[in-house]
Amino acid sequence: MIEKIINAWEEFVTWLTVVVTYLIEAIKDIGLFFLEGFLDALLAVVSLITPPDFLAAGLTALVASLDPSVTYLLGQTGFTEGLAMYSTAQTFRLYRKLFTLGIW
């Protein structure tokens, strides 16, 4: 008789563990559902922003329209390397703020 009660209790605990596990997974899924909706809405808002006219053609077209002597000066001073380092630093900064939710 005691063994039946112990077995019934163990089955109940096993069932309860499964139910709690499923509930925790459902809560995580609901959170992901709302996060996905928020990020989709944010993407829609960002895609509505139009770039300025001088950037619409790209940075290459902007630099190509410069005077050849200015282009030579920029080449000799390391403008492209400096711009690459600046872009990398800004990208790192934005990703750092994104992943730490703006705290760092």
DSSP file (Angstrom, degrees, kcal/mol; ACC not computed):
  #  RESIDUE AA STRUCTURE BP1 BP2  ACC     N-H-->O    O-->H-N    N-H-->O    O-->H-N    TCO  KAPPA ALPHA  PHI   PSI    X-CA   Y-CA   Z-CA
    1    1 A M     >        0   0    0      0, 0.0     4,-1.6     0, 0.0     5,-0.1   0.000 360.0 360.0 360.0 -44.0    0.0    0.0    0.0
    2    2 A I  H  >  +     0   0    0      1,-0.2     4,-2.6     2,-0.2     5,-0.2   0.876 360.0  56.2 -65.3 -37.2    2.8    2.4    0.9
    3    3 A E  H  > S+     0   0    0      1,-0.2     4,-2.8     2,-0.2    -1,-0.2   0.881 105.1  51.8 -64.3 -37.1    4.6    1.5   -2.3
    4    4 A K  H  > S+     0   0    0      2,-0.2     4,-2.6     1,-0.2    -1,-0.2   0.897 110.9  47.7 -64.7 -39.6    1.6    2.5   -4.4
    5    5 A I  H  X S+     0   0    0     -4,-1.6     4,-2.6     2,-0.2    -2,-0.2   0.912 112.9  48.2 -67.6 -41.7    1.4    5.9   -2.6
    6    6 A I  H  X S+     0   0    0     -4,-2.6     4,-2.5     2,-0.2    -2,-0.2   0.919 113.6  47.1 -64.7 -43.7    5.2    6.4   -3.1
    7    7 A N  H  X S+     0   0    0     -4,-2.8     4,-2.3     2,-0.2    -2,-0.2   0.908 112.5  49.5 -64.1 -41.6    4.9    5.5   -6.8
    8    8 A A  H  X S+     0   0    0     -4,-2.6     4,-2.3     2,-0.2    -2,-0.2   0.910 111.8  49.4 -63.0 -41.5    1.8    7.8   -7.2
    9    9 A W  H  X S+     0   0    0     -4,-2.6     4,-2.5     2,-0.2    -2,-0.2   0.912 110.7  49.3 -64.3 -43.0    3.7   10.6   -5.5
   10   10 A E  H  X S+     0   0    0     -4,-2.5     4,-2.3     1,-0.2    -1,-0.2   0.891 111.6  49.0 -64.3 -39.4    6.7   10.2   -7.7
   11   11 A E  H  X S+     0   0    0     -4,-2.3     4,-2.6     2,-0.2    -1,-0.2   0.887 111.2  50.4 -66.1 -38.1    4.5   10.1  -10.8
   12   12 A F  H  X S+     0   0    0     -4,-2.3     4,-2.9     2,-0.2    -2,-0.2   0.918 111.0  48.0 -64.8 -43.1    2.8   13.3   -9.6
   13   13 A V  H  X S+     0   0    0     -4,-2.5     4,-2.3     2,-0.2    -2,-0.2   0.900 112.4  49.6 -64.4 -40.4    6.2   15.0   -9.0
   14   14 A T  H  X S+     0   0    0     -4,-2.3     4,-2.0     2,-0.2    -2,-0.2   0.929 112.9  46.6 -62.6 -45.6    7.3   14.0  -12.5
   15   15 A W  H  X S+     0   0    0     -4,-2.6     4,-2.4     1,-0.2    -2,-0.2   0.917 112.3  50.2 -62.5 -43.5    4.1   15.3  -14.1
   16   16 A L  H  X S+     0   0    0     -4,-2.9     4,-2.5     1,-0.2    -1,-0.2   0.870 108.6  52.9 -64.4 -36.9    4.4   18.5  -12.1
   17   17 A T  H  X S+     0   0    0     -4,-2.3     4,-2.3     2,-0.2    -1,-0.2   0.907 109.9  48.2 -63.3 -42.5    8.0   19.0  -13.2
   18   18 A V  H  X S+     0   0    0     -4,-2.0     4,-2.4     2,-0.2    -2,-0.2   0.919 111.9  49.3 -64.5 -43.4    7.0   18.5  -16.9
   19   19 A V  H  X S+     0   0    0     -4,-2.4     4,-2.2     2,-0.2    -2,-0.2   0.923 112.2  47.4 -63.3 -44.5    4.1   21.0  -16.5
   20   20 A V  H  X S+     0   0    0     -4,-2.5     4,-2.4     2,-0.2    -1,-0.2   0.900 111.2  51.9 -64.7 -39.8    6.4   23.6  -14.8
   21   21 A T  H  X S+     0   0    0     -4,-2.3     4,-2.2     1,-0.2    -2,-0.2   0.917 110.5  48.2 -61.9 -43.7    9.0   23.1  -17.6
   22   22 A Y  H  X S+     0   0    0     -4,-2.4     4,-2.2     2,-0.2    -1,-0.2   0.881 110.7  51.4 -65.0 -37.7    6.4   23.7  -20.3
   23   23 A L  H  X S+     0   0    0     -4,-2.2     4,-2.3     2,-0.2    -2,-0.2   0.910 109.5  49.4 -65.6 -41.3    5.1   26.8  -18.5
   24   24 A I  H  X S+     0   0    0     -4,-2.4     4,-2.1     1,-0.2    -2,-0.2   0.918 111.7  49.0 -64.0 -42.4    8.6   28.2  -18.3
   25   25 A E  H  X S+     0   0    0     -4,-2.2     4,-2.4     1,-0.2    -1,-0.2   0.889 109.9  52.1 -62.8 -39.2    9.2   27.5  -22.0
   26   26 A A  H  X S+     0   0    0     -4,-2.2     4,-2.3     2,-0.2    -2,-0.2   0.896 108.3  50.6 -65.1 -39.8    5.9   29.2  -22.9
   27   27 A I  H  X S+     0   0    0     -4,-2.3     4,-2.2     2,-0.2    -1,-0.2   0.905 110.9  49.1 -64.7 -40.9    6.8   32.3  -20.9
   28   28 A K  H  X S+     0   0    0     -4,-2.1     4,-2.4     1,-0.2    -2,-0.2   0.912 110.8  50.6 -63.2 -41.7   10.1   32.4  -22.8
   29   29 A D  H  X S+     0   0    0     -4,-2.4     4,-2.2     2,-0.2    -2,-0.2   0.879 109.0  51.0 -65.1 -37.8    8.3   32.0  -26.1
   30   30 A I  H  X S+     0   0    0     -4,-2.3     4,-2.3     2,-0.2    -1,-0.2   0.917 109.9  50.3 -65.6 -41.7    5.9   34.8  -25.3
   31   31 A G  H  X S+     0   0    0     -4,-2.2     4,-2.3     1,-0.2    -2,-0.2   0.915 111.5  47.7 -61.3 -42.6    8.8   37.1  -24.4
   32   32 A L  H  X S+     0   0    0     -4,-2.4     4,-2.7     2,-0.2    -1,-0.2   0.868 108.6  55.5 -65.8 -35.9   10.5   36.3  -27.7
   33   33 A F  H  X S+     0   0    0     -4,-2.2     4,-2.0     2,-0.2    -2,-0.2   0.931 111.3  43.1 -61.6 -45.7    7.3   36.9  -29.6
   34   34 A F  H  X S+     0   0    0     -4,-2.3     4,-2.5     2,-0.2    -2,-0.2   0.885 113.4  51.9 -69.4 -37.3    7.0   40.4  -28.1
   35   35 A L  H  X S+     0   0    0     -4,-2.3     4,-2.7     2,-0.2    -2,-0.2   0.914 109.6  49.8 -63.4 -41.8   10.7   41.1  -28.7
   36   36 A E  H  X S+     0   0    0     -4,-2.7     4,-2.3     2,-0.2    -2,-0.2   0.907 111.3  48.8 -63.3 -41.9   10.3   40.0  -32.3
   37   37 A G  H  X S+     0   0    0     -4,-2.0     4,-2.1     2,-0.2    -2,-0.2   0.905 112.0  49.0 -63.3 -41.8    7.3   42.3  -32.8
   38   38 A F  H  X S+     0   0    0     -4,-2.5     4,-2.4     1,-0.2    -2,-0.2   0.924 112.4  47.4 -64.0 -44.6    9.1   45.2  -31.2
   39   39 A L  H  X S+     0   0    0     -4,-2.7     4,-2.3     2,-0.2    -1,-0.2   0.861 110.6  52.1 -67.4 -34.8   12.2   44.7  -33.4
   40   40 A D  H  X S+     0   0    0     -4,-2.3     4,-2.0     2,-0.2    -1,-0.2   0.905 111.0  47.8 -65.1 -40.7   10.1   44.4  -36.5
   41   41 A A  H  X S+     0   0    0     -4,-2.1     4,-2.0     2,-0.2    -2,-0.2   0.900 111.7  50.0 -65.6 -40.7    8.3   47.7  -35.6
   42   42 A L  H  X S+     0   0    0     -4,-2.4     4,-2.5     1,-0.2    -2,-0.2   0.895 109.7  51.1 -64.3 -40.1   11.7   49.3  -35.0
   43   43 A L  H  X S+     0   0    0     -4,-2.3     4,-2.2     1,-0.2    -1,-0.2   0.886 108.5  51.9 -63.7 -38.8   13.0   48.1  -38.3
   44   44 A A  H  X S+     0   0    0     -4,-2.0     4,-0.7     2,-0.2    -2,-0.2   0.899 111.2  47.2 -65.1 -39.8    9.9   49.5  -40.1
   45   45 A V  H >< S+     0   0    0     -4,-2.0     3,-0.8     1,-0.2     4,-0.4   0.921 112.8  48.5 -67.9 -43.3   10.5   52.9  -38.5
   46   46 A V  H >< S+     0   0    0     -4,-2.5     3,-1.2     1,-0.2    -2,-0.2   0.862 106.1  57.6 -66.1 -35.0   14.2   52.9  -39.3
   47   47 A S  H 3< S+     0   0    0     -4,-2.2    -1,-0.2     1,-0.2    -2,-0.2   0.703  97.6  63.0 -70.2 -16.7   13.5   51.9  -43.0
   48   48 A L  T << S+     0   0    0     -3,-0.8     2,-0.4    -4,-0.7    -1,-0.2   0.656  80.3  99.5 -78.8 -15.5   11.3   55.0  -43.3
   49   49 A I    <   -     0   0    0     -3,-1.2    -3,-0.0    -4,-0.4    -4,-0.0  -0.586  66.5-149.0 -75.3 125.3   14.3   57.3  -42.7
   50   50 A T        -     0   0    0     -2,-0.4     3,-0.1     1,-0.0    -2,-0.1  -0.763  14.4-120.9 -95.4 140.1   15.6   58.6  -46.0
   51   51 A P        -     0   0    0      0, 0.0     5,-0.1     0, 0.0    -1,-0.0  -0.389  37.9 -91.7 -74.0 157.2   19.3   59.4  -46.4
   52   52 A P    >>  -     0   0    0      0, 0.0     4,-0.9     0, 0.0     3,-0.8  -0.222  38.0-108.5 -62.7 160.4   20.4   63.0  -47.3
   53   53 A D  H >> S+     0   0    0      1,-0.3     4,-0.7     2,-0.2     3,-0.5   0.866 117.0  54.4 -61.5 -38.9   20.9   63.7  -51.0
   54   54 A F  H 34 S+     0   0    0      1,-0.2    -1,-0.3     2,-0.2     4,-0.2   0.725 113.0  43.9 -73.3 -17.5   24.7   63.9  -50.8
   55   55 A L  H <4 S+     0   0    0     -3,-0.8     3,-0.3     2,-0.1    -1,-0.2   0.550  92.1  82.5 -97.9  -9.1   24.8   60.4  -49.3
   56   56 A A  H << S+     0   0    0     -4,-0.9    -2,-0.2    -3,-0.5    -1,-0.1   0.862  95.4  44.7 -63.7 -35.0   22.3   58.9  -51.6
   57   57 A A  S  < S-     0   0    0     -4,-0.7     4,-0.3     1,-0.2    -1,-0.2   0.676 119.9-112.4 -82.4 -16.9   24.9   58.3  -54.3
   58   58 A G     >  -     0   0    0     -3,-0.3     4,-1.3    -4,-0.2    -1,-0.2  -0.224  26.2 -78.0 106.2 163.0   27.4   57.0  -51.7
   59   59 A L  H  > S+     0   0    0      1,-0.2     4,-2.5     2,-0.2     5,-0.2   0.802 124.4  62.1 -69.1 -29.9   30.7   58.2  -50.3
   60   60 A T  H  > S+     0   0    0      1,-0.2     4,-2.4     2,-0.2    -1,-0.2   0.909 103.9  47.8 -63.7 -42.5   32.6   57.1  -53.4
   61   61 A A  H  > S+     0   0    0     -4,-0.3     4,-1.2     2,-0.2    -1,-0.2   0.860 111.1  52.3 -66.8 -34.3   30.7   59.5  -55.6
   62   62 A L  H  < S+     0   0    0     -4,-1.3     3,-0.2     2,-0.2    -2,-0.2   0.930 113.3  42.3 -66.6 -44.9   31.3   62.3  -53.0
   63   63 A V  H >< S+     0   0    0     -4,-2.5     3,-1.4     1,-0.2    -2,-0.2   0.860 110.5  57.7 -70.3 -34.4   35.0   61.7  -53.0
   64   64 A A  H 3< S+     0   0    0     -4,-2.4    -1,-0.2     1,-0.3    -2,-0.2   0.786 100.0  58.6 -66.7 -26.2   35.1   61.3  -56.8
   65   65 A S  T 3< S+     0   0    0     -4,-1.2    -1,-0.3    -3,-0.2    -2,-0.2   0.521  87.5 102.5 -82.2  -2.6   33.6   64.8  -57.3
   66   66 A L  S <  S-     0   0    0     -3,-1.4    -3,-0.0    -4,-0.2     5,-0.0  -0.344  87.0 -89.1 -76.5 160.8   36.5   66.4  -55.4
   67   67 A D     >  -     0   0    0      1,-0.1     4,-2.2    -2,-0.1     3,-0.5  -0.401  36.4-119.2 -65.0 143.8   39.3   68.2  -57.1
   68   68 A P  H  > S+     0   0    0      0, 0.0     4,-2.3     0, 0.0     5,-0.1   0.831 113.5  54.9 -58.0 -33.4   42.3   65.9  -58.0
   69   69 A S  H  > S+     0   0    0      2,-0.2     4,-2.2     1,-0.2     5,-0.1   0.881 108.8  47.9 -69.2 -35.2   44.7   67.9  -55.8
   70   70 A V  H  > S+     0   0    0     -3,-0.5     4,-2.6     2,-0.2    -1,-0.2   0.889 110.9  51.8 -68.7 -38.5   42.4   67.4  -52.8
   71   71 A T  H  X S+     0   0    0     -4,-2.2     4,-2.1     2,-0.2    -2,-0.2   0.901 109.8  49.2 -64.0 -40.3   42.1   63.7  -53.6
   72   72 A Y  H  X S+     0   0    0     -4,-2.3     4,-2.3     2,-0.2    -2,-0.2   0.926 111.1  49.8 -63.6 -44.8   45.9   63.5  -53.7
   73   73 A L  H  X S+     0   0    0     -4,-2.2     4,-1.9     1,-0.2    -2,-0.2   0.909 110.8  49.4 -61.5 -42.9   46.2   65.3  -50.3
   74   74 A L  H  X>S+     0   0    0     -4,-2.6     5,-2.6     1,-0.2     4,-0.6   0.879 111.1  50.3 -64.5 -36.9   43.7   62.9  -48.8
   75   75 A G  H ><5S+     0   0    0     -4,-2.1     3,-0.5     1,-0.2    -2,-0.2   0.889 112.1  46.6 -67.2 -39.2   45.5   59.9  -50.2
   76   76 A Q  H 3<5S+     0   0    0     -4,-2.3    -2,-0.2     1,-0.2    -1,-0.2   0.795 110.8  51.9 -74.6 -28.6   48.9   61.1  -48.8
   77   77 A T  H 3<5S-     0   0    0     -4,-1.9    -1,-0.2    -5,-0.2    -2,-0.2   0.522 115.2-110.8 -87.7  -4.3   47.5   62.0  -45.3
   78   78 A G  T <X5 +     0   0    0     -4,-0.6     4,-2.5    -3,-0.5     5,-0.2   0.845  59.7 156.4  81.6  34.5   45.9   58.6  -44.9
   79   79 A F  H  ><S+     0   0    0     -5,-2.6     4,-2.8     1,-0.2     5,-0.2   0.899  71.9  51.4 -60.3 -42.3   42.3   59.7  -45.1
   80   80 A T  H  > S+     0   0    0     -6,-0.4     4,-2.1     2,-0.2    -1,-0.2   0.905 112.0  45.9 -66.1 -40.3   41.0   56.2  -46.1
   81   81 A E  H  > S+     0   0    0      2,-0.2     4,-2.5     1,-0.2    -1,-0.2   0.911 114.2  48.9 -67.1 -41.4   42.8   54.5  -43.2
   82   82 A G  H  X S+     0   0    0     -4,-2.5     4,-2.5     2,-0.2    -2,-0.2   0.900 111.4  49.1 -63.6 -41.1   41.6   57.1  -40.8
   83   83 A L  H  X S+     0   0    0     -4,-2.8     4,-2.5    -5,-0.2    -1,-0.2   0.878 110.7  51.0 -66.4 -37.1   38.0   56.8  -42.1
   84   84 A A  H  X S+     0   0    0     -4,-2.1     4,-2.3    -5,-0.2    -2,-0.2   0.915 111.7  46.9 -65.8 -42.4   38.2   53.0  -41.8
   85   85 A M  H  X S+     0   0    0     -4,-2.5     4,-2.3     2,-0.2    -2,-0.2   0.907 113.3  48.9 -65.7 -40.8   39.4   53.3  -38.2
   86   86 A Y  H  X S+     0   0    0     -4,-2.5     4,-2.4     2,-0.2    -2,-0.2   0.917 111.7  49.1 -64.2 -43.2   36.7   55.8  -37.3
   87   87 A S  H  X S+     0   0    0     -4,-2.5     4,-2.4     1,-0.2    -2,-0.2   0.903 111.2  49.8 -63.7 -41.1   34.0   53.7  -38.9
   88   88 A T  H  X S+     0   0    0     -4,-2.3     4,-2.5     2,-0.2    -1,-0.2   0.906 111.2  49.3 -63.5 -41.7   35.3   50.6  -37.0
   89   89 A A  H  X S+     0   0    0     -4,-2.3     4,-2.4     2,-0.2    -2,-0.2   0.908 112.2  47.5 -65.4 -41.7   35.3   52.5  -33.7
   90   90 A Q  H  X S+     0   0    0     -4,-2.4     4,-2.4     2,-0.2    -2,-0.2   0.890 111.7  50.5 -67.2 -38.4   31.7   53.8  -34.3
   91   91 A T  H  X S+     0   0    0     -4,-2.4     4,-2.5     2,-0.2     5,-0.2   0.925 111.3  48.4 -64.1 -44.0   30.5   50.4  -35.2
   92   92 A F  H  X S+     0   0    0     -4,-2.5     4,-2.5     1,-0.2    -2,-0.2   0.911 111.5  50.7 -60.7 -42.6   32.0   48.9  -32.1
   93   93 A R  H  X S+     0   0    0     -4,-2.4     4,-2.2     2,-0.2    -2,-0.2   0.912 111.6  46.6 -62.9 -43.7   30.5   51.7  -30.0
   94   94 A L  H  X S+     0   0    0     -4,-2.4     4,-2.1     2,-0.2    -1,-0.2   0.909 113.9  47.3 -67.6 -41.4   27.0   51.1  -31.4
   95   95 A Y  H  X S+     0   0    0     -4,-2.5     4,-2.9     2,-0.2     5,-0.2   0.895 110.6  53.2 -65.7 -38.6   27.2   47.3  -31.0
   96   96 A R  H  X S+     0   0    0     -4,-2.5     4,-1.8     1,-0.2     8,-0.3   0.922 111.6  45.2 -61.9 -43.7   28.5   47.8  -27.4
   97   97 A K  H  <>S+     0   0    0     -4,-2.2     5,-2.7     2,-0.2     6,-0.2   0.858 113.6  50.9 -68.1 -34.1   25.5   50.0  -26.6
   98   98 A L  H ><5S+     0   0    0     -4,-2.1     3,-0.9     3,-0.2    -2,-0.2   0.942 113.4  42.6 -67.6 -47.4   23.1   47.6  -28.3
   99   99 A F  H 3<5S+     0   0    0     -4,-2.9    -2,-0.2     1,-0.2    -1,-0.2   0.773 119.0  43.4 -75.5 -25.0   24.3   44.5  -26.5
  100  100 A T  T ><5S-     0   0    0     -4,-1.8     3,-1.5    -5,-0.2    -1,-0.2   0.289 112.2-117.8 -99.9  10.5   24.5   46.1  -23.1
  101  101 A L  T < 5 -     0   0    0     -3,-0.9    -3,-0.2     1,-0.3    -4,-0.1   0.835  68.1 -58.9  57.7  37.4   21.2   47.9  -23.6
  102  102 A G  T 3 <S+     0   0    0     -5,-2.7    -1,-0.3    -6,-0.2    -5,-0.1   0.499 113.4 112.1  78.0   5.0   22.8   51.4  -23.4
  103  103 A I    <         0   0    0     -3,-1.5    -2,-0.1    -6,-0.2    -6,-0.1   0.907 360.0 360.0 -76.6 -41.2   24.2   50.9  -19.9
  104  104 A W              0   0    0     -8,-0.3    -1,-0.2    -4,-0.1    -7,-0.1   0.450 360.0 360.0 -89.0 360.0   27.9   50.8  -20.8
